[in-house]
């Protein structure tokens, strides 16, 4: 049985989907979350400067892309 994803993995999934700009629906399906759960993550990522909302799309910021790059590097080392 696979373990649940942690917050770092979910953040990375959202940022990966939003790299080129994504609607909330695309993020929900791409990150395999529901609308209620994704709402909280989007708020936290925007508040942290990792994601920006330019309605109707969400975009990974430069800081968000850096997070994603470092996250992927750490995963490869494991």
C-alpha positions as CSV (number, residue, x, y, z in Angstrom):
1,X,0.0,0.0,0.0
2,X,1.4,3.4,-1.0
3,X,1.7,6.1,1.6
4,X,-0.1,9.4,1.3
5,X,1.6,12.4,-0.2
6,X,3.0,14.9,2.2
7,X,2.6,18.7,1.9
8,X,5.9,19.2,0.1
9,X,4.9,16.7,-2.6
10,X,1.4,18.3,-3.0
11,X,3.0,21.7,-3.3
12,X,5.4,20.4,-5.9
13,X,2.5,18.8,-7.9
14,X,0.6,22.1,-7.9
15,X,3.6,24.1,-8.9
16,X,4.4,21.6,-11.7
17,X,0.9,22.0,-13.1
18,X,1.0,25.8,-12.8
19,X,4.4,26.3,-14.4
20,X,3.0,27.5,-17.7
21,X,-0.2,28.9,-16.2
22,X,-3.2,26.8,-15.2
23,X,-6.9,27.2,-14.4
24,X,-8.0,26.0,-10.9
25,X,-9.7,23.0,-12.6
26,X,-6.5,21.9,-14.2
27,X,-4.7,22.2,-10.9
28,X,-7.4,20.1,-9.2
29,X,-7.1,17.3,-11.8
30,X,-3.4,17.6,-12.4
31,X,-2.5,17.4,-8.7
32,X,-5.3,14.9,-7.9
33,X,-7.0,17.0,-5.3
34,X,-10.5,18.2,-4.7
35,X,-11.6,21.9,-4.9
36,X,-11.9,22.4,-1.1
37,X,-8.4,21.0,-0.4
38,X,-6.8,22.9,-3.3
39,X,-8.2,26.2,-2.1
40,X,-6.1,26.0,1.1
41,X,-2.9,25.0,-0.8
42,X,-3.4,27.8,-3.3
43,X,-3.8,30.4,-0.6
44,X,-0.6,29.2,1.2
45,X,1.5,29.0,-2.0
46,X,0.4,32.5,-3.0
47,X,1.1,33.8,0.5
48,X,4.6,32.2,0.4
49,X,5.3,33.9,-3.0
50,X,5.6,30.5,-4.8
51,X,2.5,31.0,-6.9
52,X,0.7,34.0,-8.3
53,X,-2.9,34.4,-9.4
54,X,-3.5,36.4,-12.6
55,X,-7.2,35.6,-13.0
56,X,-8.3,33.2,-14.2
57,X,-4.9,31.4,-14.2
58,X,-2.4,30.5,-11.6
59,X,1.3,30.7,-12.4
60,X,4.4,29.3,-10.6
61,X,6.7,32.3,-9.7
62,X,10.4,32.3,-10.1
63,X,10.6,31.3,-6.4
64,X,8.1,28.5,-7.1
65,X,10.1,27.1,-9.9
66,X,13.2,27.2,-7.7
67,X,11.2,25.2,-5.0
68,X,10.3,22.7,-7.7
69,X,13.8,22.4,-8.9
70,X,15.2,21.8,-5.4
71,X,12.4,19.4,-4.5
72,X,13.1,17.3,-7.7
73,X,16.8,17.3,-6.8
74,X,16.1,16.0,-3.3
75,X,13.8,13.3,-4.6
76,X,16.4,12.1,-7.1
77,X,18.9,11.8,-4.2
78,X,16.6,9.5,-2.2
